[in-house]
Amino acid sequence: MELNENAEIDTSQVEDARGSGGGGGFGGLPIPIGGGGLAGIVVTVLLALVGGYFGINNLGGGGGETPSNNTNLATECQQQDAVKQLDCRNVLYINSIQAYWAKELPQAFGKQYEKSTTKIFQSRVNTGCGAADSGVGPFYCPADNKVYIDLSFYQQLAKELGAPGEFAQPYVLAHEYGHHVQDLLGTEAKMRRAQQADPDSANLQSVRLELQADCYAGAWAKGATGTTDAKGNKIFKSLSDADIQEGIQTAGQIGDDTLQQRGGGTINPAEFTHGTSADRQKWFRTGYDSGDPTQCDTFAPGAVNQGD
């Protein structure tokens, strides 16, 4: 994977809240699942999906947003060799993902894309969905339409979860922006209504939503080399088969069954909220191979083999 060092890094799509503090603990009643010792890896709160690897946060309430200051980030990302800096590279990934959906969403679904801001935080953050800490992992909050990430998560992803590849980073972000697309299309709201109407299907509905976000990430990956900045410069110079394999590997390392085993527990499909490793890999690959987000209908009968 090679980024274009001449691409314009648009830091306006990011809010930098590092060093701002973050308020109280995570709202609601978090219940860790996935085996002993994995508190914070995958969390459910009643019928809400909260955080998780990688999740969508539906908690209500919270103490208001953590303030941001982009001055340092904007300065850093204007310097020479900015693409070598972790935070600037991630801003460029976000630019690519949003450029992709700005073109693809109207073409595929007849819906205009609305940009979502990513808020980079450190340790703790206040959101429209409540207060969260880094243990939750990256997440999307429908209440304020923002993606949240502590960049130190990538170290955990590499050292503890066995996904060290560089492409793991844009995959994480593309998955979260997949949740934003679901929010724009009304998929997330429809899923929550289905959970409320049939509580017994709550976990299956969650799995469907997460696998679709994986598929959307794959569709972006297919089109990533075609994305450009505001001046028409390509954002990616190249994206190799090895990079895509890193994305597939990452998807495999964060499947519910793999996380449960890693935590020393037994595999319990009744507790799955994100899908098995095989399913996560399958749907990322479906998005990538087709390059068509309309092929990501994980809510179709038989699309997911978990209680269909």
Summary of the structure (lengths in Angstrom):
residues: 308
radius of gyration: 17.9
end to end distance: 38.1
largest distance: 54.4
contacts: 1116
relative contact order: 0.17
helix: 46%
strand: 13%
